[in-house]
């Protein structure tokens, strides 16, 4: 509503004569002045009330409506139950593949898988429309004659213990070798050491997406020349499918390789595979599941060096240089010096200087035949793997063995029918005893003065390791044709992802 003063200012005059002056009041204050003072006081009081209300409201919002955010919280590692209860087995070998188109390559060879869980199991080979029942809780489930990558799942929604191994013996022209893998949980970040792209060697990455959601993969390749590739946004892996990514698309000459596979939208199972051909003769095959994440300490258990005499005879011949055992190291984030300790049939220590992003191979050919553990420490995070070989000119084969996290809780697995001769390798505190159950019977393993122990296994057995302190585990071939090895990871490290709790 407009004030009287304003009305007086805007109302047209009806006479040119001056307005009559009002008489003064008895108090000496004019009536119009009283009204103006009252109106000004009212407006001032209303302004004060509004300001006070706004301040009070702002305090209330801050006090009651705005959540406090603790920016100092750190990310925590968790294991989603649905991921933890899934294992992907590579089983055989796959040739071909493409970086530019969806290509799963061609399966070579057939193998077997064996699983054990405290839940009923289902099994599904890639390409099958549905999963089928595989085995009952607490009983070993096996399948032979498998050629495709295979997914084993528990049949319950809760997190269940699940251990699965796969193996194969391939003898198909220039593809010949023994394979063994710890079937892995899908994950968003994997590191695998191994492979070579020198003449006659072929290395590729297999990526399996067992979920119902498509995944986009980033492949980063590290070599002896440094980081070569970080390919993003183009490597799509459809739900329920597999891709084979040949490293030859990146390099055709590098002999030292480490790969990192990262996924978004859906976790994937990644494997690194290598084939070797010398002239027209097969020189071995290998498929490796991921190893431990980068850390300042790495441990490789189950390094079995053999065939020293045969290697010595071949050492001077071209094309046979990679029959020598080696330790492969990478510091992805910064330069550092790695301190290496080798224990077992012989013992020694040495340092390896590492440049950021550059893969370094250190020969171990002067070690005598026997079993070893290799421990590596550094001030910066590193990753590690080792190569061992078997046979001479006629039955040459090789395997890479990844570093693995320590096992501190019970771990179970089942023994496949292929390869035919396997052994469990353990490392831990020297002269300690590790509790092991085989088919429900106690088969405790006494570790020697170097902290190593071994237990022979047979096809179809269920094995449970019950450590009272940290141990490292692997399964390796113990005889027969070829050589293969697989590091075993504890359930607490498989399929883990990092989240920031709200």
N, C-alpha and C positions, 0 to 999 in steps of 0.2 A: 504494500500500500504506500502511495506517495505521501511525503510529509507536507504539512501546511506551508512551510517555507518554499518548498518546491512549487506548490500550487500557486503561490503568490508570484513567483518568478516567471511562470509560464502562462498565466492567465492574461489575456489582452486587457489593456486599460479601456474603460468606457468614458473616461473624461480626462482632459488635459490638466485639470486643476489638481494641485497636490492633495494627497490624502490627509485627512484630519489626524493629528497626533493624539494618541490615547492619553488619558490622565494617569499620572503616576500613582502607584499604590501607596498605601500608608507606610509600607516597609521600605520603599525606595527601589524595589525591583519590578521591572516591567513584566506583565503577564506573558508576553511572547518569549522573553528570555528564560522564564521558568520552564516553559514547555521544551525549549531547545536544550537546556541543561539536562532535563529529565530524559529526553530521547538519547542524548550522547552517553549518559550514564548507563542507560539500558543496553545500548550497543556495545559499550566497553565490557559490561558484565557478561553479555552473551558470548563475546569473543573469548573471554577468560574461561568460560565453561566449556566451549568447544575445544580449546587447546588442552585443557585438563583431561577432557574425555579422550582425545586422540592419544595423548601420552599414556593414559591408563590402558587404553585398548592395545597400543603397541606393546606395552609391558606384558599384558595378558597373553598376546600372541606368542611373544618370545618365551614366556614362562610355561605356557600350557600347550601350545599348538605346534611349535617348531621342534622336531626331534634333534637331539644332540648327536653330532657326527664325530666319531673318534677316528681321526685321520692317521693315527699311529698304528692301527691294526694291520696285521700282516696276513698274507694269503695262507690258507691251510690246505694241505693235501688230503683229499678224500677219495674213496673208492666207490663209485656208484654200483649198487648191487646188481643192476641189470648188465653192466659191463663186466663185473667181476665173475659172473656166472656164465660167461661165454668164452670159448676157446676156438681159435682158427688154426687149422693144421695145413701146412703146405704140401705134405705127403711127398709127391714126386717132384720132377723138374719140368720147367716150361721153357721152350725156345721161342725165338721171335720177339714180338712186341713192337710198340711204337710210341714215340713221344707226342706225335701229332694227331693220332686217331685212337679210338677205343679199340684195344687189341689185347686179348688175354693170352696170346701165344698158343703154342701147341704142347700138349702134355706128352712127356716122355717117361715111360716106366710106370710101374704100379707098386704100391706099398701097403702098409698097415697102420692102423691107429689103435690105441688102447687107452681107456679112460676109467677113472674111479671117482666117485663123489658120494656125499652123504644125502644126495637127492636123486630121484629118477632122472634119466638123461634122454635127450633127443639128439638125432644126428641128421645133417642135411648137407649134401654135396652141392657146390655151386652149380646151378642149372636145374636142380630139382625144385619143383613147385612147392613142396611142403616138407617139413621135418617129419621124421618117423621115430618111433620109440627105439631107444638104443640099449638101455640097461637099467636095472633096478638099483636103488640106493644101497651102497655098501658092497656092491659086487663089480668085478672087473668086466667092462664091456669092450669087445674087440671087433674089428672089421678088417678083412684082408681084401686084396685086389682093388685097392682104391687108387684112382689116378687123378681125380680133381681135388682142388682145395676143398676142405671139409670143415663144417662148423658144428661144434658140440656144445650143447646148452643144458643147463639144469632145467627141470620142468616146473620149478617153483619161482615165485617172485622174490623171495628173500635171498640174501647172500648165502651161497653154499660153497663148501670146499670142493674144488674141482681140479684134478690133475690129469693132463692128457699129453702123451708123446706120440709122434708119428715117425715112421722110418721107411726107407725103400732101398732096394738094390737095383740099379739101372745098368743094363748092358745092351746097348742099342747102337751098334756101329761106332761112331766116334764119340758117343755119349756113354761113358761108363764110370760108375762110382757108387759109393755108399752114402746115404743121406740119413740124418737124424735131426729132429727138431723138437724143442719144447713148445707145444702148441700155445700160441700167445693170445692174451686178451687184446681186444681192439683198444687203441689209445690215440691221443691227439698229437703225440710227439715221440718219435723213435730215433735212436742212434744205432747204426750197425757198421762195424768195421770188417773189411775183407775185400776180395776181388782184385782184379788187375785187368788192364787193357793193352798189355804188350802183345806182340804177335802170337796168335794161337789162343789167346785168353779172351773170354767174353763174360761181361758182368752186367747184370740187370737187377732192377728192383721190382718185386712183385707187391702189389697193393690190393688187399682184399677188403671190401666193404660189406660186412655181414648184416648191416642194419636195414631198416625200411626207409631210410632217408639218404639222399644223395650226398656225397662228400666232395670237397675241393681240396686237392693236395698240393703242398709246396715241397719240392724236392731240391735239397741243397747238397752239392757234391764238393767234398774237400779232397785235394790230391797233394802230391809232393810239391806242386807248384803253387798251392794255396787254394782258396775257394774259387771254383769254376762256374758254378751255376746256382742260381736261386730262382726257380721257375714257379711263378704264381699265377693264379687266376685262369689257368688253361687246362690243368690236369684234373679233369672231373672223373669221379668214379661213381657210377650209378649204384643205387641200392641193390644189394644182392649180387654184385658183380666183382670182377677182378681185372686189373690192368697190369701188363708187364712193360716196364719202362727201361729200355736199353741204355746203358751208360755210353755206348758208342755214339749216341747222338751228341754227347758233350765232349768226349775225348777218346782217341783211338790209341794213345801211347802211354798214358800214365799207369804206373805200376803200383802206386800207393793210393788207396781209396778209402774214404769214410763217407757215409751218407747220413743225412738227417731227413726224416719224413715227417712233415707236419700236416695236420688235417683240420678243417673247419666244418661246422654243421654236424658231422657225424664222425666218430672215431673209426680208424682203420687198422688192420693188421698188416704190417710191412715185413718183408723178407728180402734178404740180399742173396743172390745166387750167382755162382761162377762155374764156368766150364773151361777145361784146359785140353787143347789138342796140340801135340807135337808132331809136325809133319802130317802123317795120316793116322797116327796112333792116338787113341784116347789117353788123356793124362789125368782124369779125375773130374768129379762133380762135387758141388757143395751148396747147401741151402742153410742160411742162418737167420734165426729170429733175433729181435733187438736185444742189445745188452743194457747195462746200467746207464742211467742218465749221467751227464757230466758232473763230476765231483772231485774233491781234492784227494780222495783215496779210491783206488780201484784194485780189484782182486780177480785174478783168473785162476780157476781151479780145474784140474783134470788135463793139464798139458802133458801129454804122453809123447816123449821123443823116442823114436825107434828107427831102425834101418840105417844106423850110422855108417856101416861098411858099404852098403849100396850107395848111399849119398856120396861117400868119398870117391867112389869109382866114377860117378857122373858129374862131379863138381866142376871139372874143366871143360865140359861139353856145352856148346851153345844151346840155349833153350831149356836147360835143366837148372838154371840158377835158382828158380823158385821151389826147388825140392828142399831147400834149407829152411829150418824153422826160424821164425822171426817174431818179434814183438812189435806191434803197431800202436803208435800213440798219436794223439791229437789234442792240442789245447785250442779250442775254438774262439776264445774271447780275448786272450792276451798271452804274450810270451812268458815262458817260465822254464824252470829246470825241474825235470822229473827224476826222483830218486827211486831206482828199481831194485827190489830184493827178490832173488830167485832162491827157492828152498825146495829140497827134495833129495833126489839121488845125488845131487851136488848142490853147492850153495855158493852164491856170489852176489855182490852189489855193485851197481854202477849208476852214473848219472847220464841223462839224455837232455840236451838243450832243445827246447821247442819254441818255434816262432809261431805267432798267432795265425791260425788257419792253415798251417802247413803240416801234412801228415809225414811222420818219420817212422821208417822201419829199422829196427835194430836186429842184426843177425844173432841167432842163438845156436848156430851149428856146432860150436865147440863144446856144447854140453853133452855128457855121456848119456846113453840110452837110459830111460827111467821116467818116473812120474814126478811132476813139478807143480808148484804153485808160484805165481808171479804176482807180487804186491808192488804197487806204484803209488807214490805220494808226491804232491806238488803244492805250491802255494796258490796256484790258480786251478780252476776246474779243468779236468781232462777226461778223455774217454780212451778205452784200451781194448785191444783184441790180439790174439796170437794165432799163428798158422803152424800146423804140424803136418807131416807127410808120412806116407808108408809105401812099401814096395819099391822095387827097382824099375828097370826099364819095361818089364812086361806087365806089371800090375800096379803101376803108379796111381796114387790117389792122394788126396789132401783134405784137410778140413780147417776151418777157422773156428775159434772158440772165443766167445765174448766175455768181457768182465761181467760180474753179476753182483747184486746186492746180497748182503749177509742174510741168512735165514735165522730168525729168532723164535718162530712159532712153528707148530707142527705142520709138515708139508707132506702131501700124499701124491703119488703118481702110479700109473700102471705101465707094465713093460710090454711093448709091441712084439710081434713075432719076427719083424724085420727091423734092423739087422739081427742076425742069429745069436751073436755073442756080445753081451753088454755088461758093463760094470758101473756101479755107483762110486764116484770119487768124492771124498770129503776132505776139507781142510778146516782147522780150528786150532784151539790151544794145544800145544805139544803135550803128548802123553795123557791126554784126556780121553774119556769114553763118550761116544755118541749113541744114544738109544735109537735103534731102528727096529721096526716091526715089518716082517715079510710074511704075507698071508696070515697075519695075526700072531705069528710066533716071534719071539725075541731073537734078534740077530745083531746085538750091539757091536759097534765097531770101535776098536782101540786105535787111536791115532798115535803115530810114531813120534820120535824125538823132533822131527821137523814139522809136526802138526798135520801129517797126511794119513789118510786111510782109504781102504777100498773094500768093496763088497760085490762079488759076482752075482749076476741076476739071470733069471730065466724068463722066457716068454710067458705072458699071462699072469705073472705075479703082481700082487698089490704091495706097494712099499710105502711105509709111513716113517718119516724121520721126525724124532721128538727131541729137539735140542734143548739143553739146559743153559747153553750159552751160544753166542753167535757162531755159525758155521757157514761155509760156502760149499755149494754142491754142483755137481755136473754128472752127466751120464755119457760114457764113451764106449766105443767098440773095444772089445778085449781080444779079438782074434778074427780069423776068417778073412774074407776078401775085403779090401779097402779099409778106410778109416773114416770115422765120423764122431762128432761130439756135440753136446748141447748143454749149455749152462742152465741151471734150474733157478727160477726166480720165486721168491716168497710171495704169498697172496697179498701181503701188505703193499707190495710195490707194483703189482700187475694192474694195469688198467686205471691207475691213479690219475686224477686231474687236480689242478690248483683252483681254488675258489676263494673269494673274499666274503666271509660271513657277514650278514647284515646285523 
